[in-house]
Amino acid sequence: MERFKVSPLTTPNYGRLLIEDFVPYSPDRALVSAGTSYRDLRYIADVHFEFGATLDLSDPIILRRGEYLRLGHYYLGELISSDGWKGPHQPFRHATGFYYTDDAPHARLYRGGELLIDHWPGVAEVGNAWVDDFIWFEARHEDLPAPWGWNLYRADLDGTNITHLFQGANPCISGATLYYGIWNGESFDIARTDRRDCIPPDPHIPTGGVGPDRGLGETG
């Protein structure tokens, strides 16, 4: 795992902005949700990014304005996002259905209007799915407030076999890399790790053998 502090996103018309969602869609461009605070995410921007000592963001193009905007991703050329947290938000469209978070502040994860993943003992809220051949999502442990208590989990597509991964929020998969945020006390750092290190070994591939990748997600 590599972890990076994020340089503030500077825009000519909106000043310095914090980012929360970070969704790369090419080797050097990403979608971000941004605002003056984490309760004031008024913009979705397309930005240039570069990993070095920090994660540097530049060349912002504002795509949407709102009150509380969350990603989402590009799906078949369409920008999928939400505005507001009272109702369905943090949407994700996939061949298996339309995923979203609802019921905040006691959030749950839904697919196509049906409850998919509910709270379980020790967890106060769940949501923010990213879907490939697994569901990657966040869950807040009830012994810590947000954003300290967010942790990443992986589940099968039917919402079963839920597995804890590590502390983090806002999962996104691009290529073979899992990106996510880690709260540092003031803002979200962005971390990245190899997605393949977060899945169980394929029993059909002999130990030491080489097999096909298990799927890299659908970002359009």
WOLINGI-V614405 format. One record per backbone hydrogen bond with DSSP energy under -0.5 kcal/mol. CO is the residue of the C=O (numbers start at 1). NH is the residue of the N-H. E is the energy in kcal/mol with one decimal. If there is no record, write none. Layout:
CO_NH_E, CO_NH_E
This chain:
2_192_-2.4, 4_190_-2.5, 5_7_-0.5, 5_55_-3.1, 8_10_-0.7, 9_11_-0.5, 9_17_-3.0, 11_15_-1.5, 15_11_-2.3, 17_9_-2.1, 18_35_-2.0, 21_33_-1.2, 23_31_-2.5, 28_49_-2.0, 29_25_-2.2, 29_26_-1.4, 30_47_-3.0, 31_23_-3.0, 32_45_-2.4, 33_20_-2.2, 34_43_-2.3, 35_18_-2.9, 37_40_-1.3, 40_36_-0.8, 40_42_-1.8, 41_69_-3.6, 42_66_-2.0, 43_34_-2.8, 44_63_-3.2, 44_64_-1.6, 45_32_-2.3, 45_47_-0.6, 46_61_-2.0, 47_30_-2.4, 48_58_-2.3, 50_52_-0.5, 50_56_-2.7, 54_52_-2.3, 54_56_-0.8, 55_7_-2.5, 56_50_-1.8, 58_48_-3.1, 61_46_-2.6, 64_44_-1.9, 68_84_-2.7, 70_82_-2.2, 73_80_-3.5, 75_78_-1.9, 78_75_-2.9, 78_80_-0.6, 79_81_-0.6, 80_72_-0.9, 80_73_-0.8, 82_70_-2.1, 85_87_-1.2, 89_101_-3.2, 92_99_-3.2, 94_97_-2.1, 97_94_-2.1, 97_99_-0.6, 98_112_-3.0, 99_92_-2.4, 100_110_-3.0, 101_89_-2.4, 102_108_-2.7, 103_106_-2.1, 107_126_-2.0, 108_102_-2.1, 109_116_-2.9, 109_117_-2.0, 110_100_-2.0, 111_114_-1.7, 114_111_-2.7, 117_109_-2.3, 120_123_-2.5, 122_142_-2.3, 125_140_-2.7, 127_138_-2.5, 130_136_-3.2, 131_218_-0.8, 134_132_-2.5, 134_136_-0.6, 135_155_-2.4, 136_130_-2.5, 137_153_-2.8, 138_127_-2.0, 139_141_-0.6, 139_151_-2.2, 140_124_-2.8, 140_125_-0.8, 141_144_-1.7, 145_148_-0.5, 145_149_-2.1, 147_150_-1.1, 149_141_-2.5, 150_168_-1.8, 151_139_-2.5, 152_165_-2.7, 152_166_-0.7, 153_137_-2.2, 154_163_-3.1, 155_135_-2.9, 156_159_-2.3, 160_156_-2.8, 163_154_-2.3, 166_152_-3.3, 169_181_-3.2, 172_179_-3.7, 174_177_-1.9, 176_195_-2.6, 176_196_-0.5, 177_174_-2.4, 177_179_-0.6, 178_193_-1.8, 179_172_-2.0, 180_191_-3.3, 181_169_-1.9, 182_189_-3.0, 187_184_-2.7, 187_189_-0.6, 189_182_-2.1, 189_191_-0.5, 190_4_-2.5, 191_180_-2.0, 192_2_-2.5, 193_178_-3.0, 194_197_-1.6, 195_198_-2.1, 196_199_-0.8, 201_203_-0.5, 202_205_-1.8, 204_206_-0.6, 206_209_-2.7, 217_219_-0.6
